[in-house]
Every structure is written in C-alpha cells, then in structure tokens.
Amino acid sequence: MAEPDSIDRHIAHWSRELPDLDPRTEGIITRLQMLVRRMKRDKESGLLGTGLKYWEFEVLHRLVAAGAPYRVAPTALAEWLDTHPATMTSRLDRLEQAGYIAREHDPGDRRRLLVTLTGLGRERWEAVMGRRGEKEDRMLAVLDDGEQEALAVLLRKLVAGIEADGPPLMPDWPAAR
C-alpha cells in the first residue's frame, strides 16, 4: 500500500465531521479533483515564455484538432470553446494580428469566413504541446508501465460508464468523423 498523502489527511479530518463519509469514494473523487487542478496549473505554467495566453493556445489547439487544412468557421470555434461569438471575434482579431491565424473567405461560399492556422501558429502550438508532454510524463513516472496501463483501463471504464448515461466528455473532432 502507498504511503499516506494529503488526501488521507483530508479524509481523516472530514470523517470526524461526517461519520457516514465513504473514505474510498471521497479519496477517489478528491484525488481526481486535485490532480485536475494540478494539471491545469501545469498547463498554464507551460505557456510561460511561449508568448501565448491560455485562451490563445486553446484556439490554436482546436484548429489543429480540426485536421488539415486546419481551417474552421469562427462559429464552430466559438461553440467548441463555449465562447460568445463576439468574444471569439475579438480573440481572432488578436490572433490574426500576432500572425497565428488568417481569416479567409470560404472558396465555396464567399459570404462565409474561415479561420486558418498559420505556420507560426502551428510552431507555437507544437512548442506548448512539447512542454505539456514532458510535464505529463514526469507526473506519470511514479507509476511503472503496468500501473500506467491499469490506470488507463480503469479510467476508460469510468468514462465509458459516465458517457453511457449522458453526452461524451470529449468532442467529436471534425477530422475524426
């Protein structure tokens, strides 16, 4: 069994106040929450020195996720990022000024604009992804290959169970359709 951690101390504290607290459920959920919080901080710190803000990276990430030719309608970006269209327009203005994206008319419908990832935008996205990968590898390094595989299987089973009762937790990227 692993050494006690800060979550065990959290459970011990709240067990005094809530005698019916299920320590296993509380431990699993709280550990997941704290890991997500830590990963979010790591993601944000991974942007330091790249010149990108978090929202800028997220827009670039959605463009890459769309697949080649990395071109998407602004309304789709706003929907994927759960952002108001007016906010998205302002963000796209800034990204275009920085040279990370270009806006072009849709060749099939000149009334419609498309957002396209530029070479510079792709470079910046790749730099951040490399940093993220290193941090994620370090985080998982405490587990051996078998433990990582077991964790992956259990998390997949948990997600599948949650998705069976509701919508998918991840979007269906256009390139995957």
N, C-alpha and C positions, 0 to 999 in steps of 0.2 A: 504494500500500500504506500502511496505517495505521502510525503511529509505534509503536515497541516499547512494551509495557506491562509491568506487574509479572509477568504470567503468562509472558511471554517469558523474564524473568529466572529464574523458577521452572523452566521447561523447560531452560534452559541449565545450571542447577545440577544437576538430576536426570539430564541426559544424560551428565554426567561419571560418575555412579554407575551408571547403567543405559544402556549403549551401545545397546541394542536398543529403547529407548523411542521410540515413534512420536510425534514432536513435534506433528503435526496432531491426532491423537486426544487426546493429553494437553492440548493447548491448548483444544480444544473442550470437553472434559469439565470441566476445571478452571475455565474461564471461566463455564460454566453453573453450577457449584457456587458460585463466588464471587458471581455475580450473584444467585443464590437467597439466599445468606447476607445479602447487602446488602439485598435486598428484604424479608427477614424483619426485619432491624433497622429499616428504614424503616416497616414496618407497625407495629412495636411503638412507635416514636417518634411515629407518627401518632396514637397513643392518648393521648399526654400532653395534659393539660388537658381531656380529654373525660369524665373520671371513670370510664372503663371499663378493665377489665383485659382482657388478650388473650383469655382463655377466655370472658369475658362477651360480647365482640364476636363471637366465633365462634358462640356460641349464638344471638345475635340474627341473625347472618348466615344461619344455617341456617333460622331461622323465616321470614325474608324470602324465601329461596330456595324455600321450600315453596309460595309463592304465596298469593294471597288465599284464604281469610281469615286467613292467617298463623297457622295452628293445626296443631300436631303432637303426637303421642303422645310422652311422655318417653322411651319405649324406642327410638323412631326417632331422636330427638336423640342419645341415648347411642351408638347404632350409628353414625350419621353422623360423630360426633366421636370415635369409638373410645375411649369413656369408660365406665368401670364404672357400672352403674345406680345404685349407692349414691352414687358421686361426683356423678353427674348430679342426683340428688335434692337433695344439699347445695347444688349450684350453683344449681339452680332456686329453692331457698329464698331464697338471697341476691338473685337477680334479681327475685324477686317482692317482697321487702322494699324493694328500690330502686324499684319501680314500673315495671320494664321489661317484665315479663311478668305474665300472670294464669293461674292454673290453674282449669279449669272441668271439670265432668263432661260427657262426650260425650252430646249430646242423643239419640243413637241407642242408647247403652248406658251407663246411669248408673254402672255399675261401673268404667268406664274414664275416666281423666283425660286432658285435653288441655291443652297449653301454648299460650297465645295471646300474640302480640306486642301490647304496648300502644302508644298514641300516643307516649309518652315514649321507649319502647324504639326505635320507628321513627325518632324525631328523632335519638337518639344514634347509631344505625346510619348514618343519612344523613350526619351530621357527619363521622364517620370515613371513610366512602366518598369524600366530597369531598376530604378531605386526601390520601387514598391516590391518587386520580386525579391530583391536582396533582403529587405526587412521581413517579408513573409517567410523566406527560407530560414532566417535566423530565429523567428518565432517558433517555427515547427521543428527546429533542430533538436529540441529536448526530447522529441519522440523518435524512436527508431523507425525503420521502414514499415515493419509490421504494425506498429502502433498507429502510424500515419494512415495506413490502409484501413485499419479497423475503425479509426475515427471517421474517415471518409465514408465508409459503408454505413456507419450509424447516423451520420449527419444526412446522408442521402435518404435513408429510411425515414428520418424525422421530417425532412422537407416533403417527401412524397406523401406522407400521412397528412401533413398540413394542406398540401395542394389538393388532396382528394376531397377536402371539404370546402375549397374555395379557389380563388384565382391563382395562377402561377406566381411565385415570388420574384421571378426574373422575367423581363420582357422577352418576347419572341422577336429577335432581331430580324429585320427585313432580309438580310443576306442568308439567314438560316431557313427562310421559307421556301 
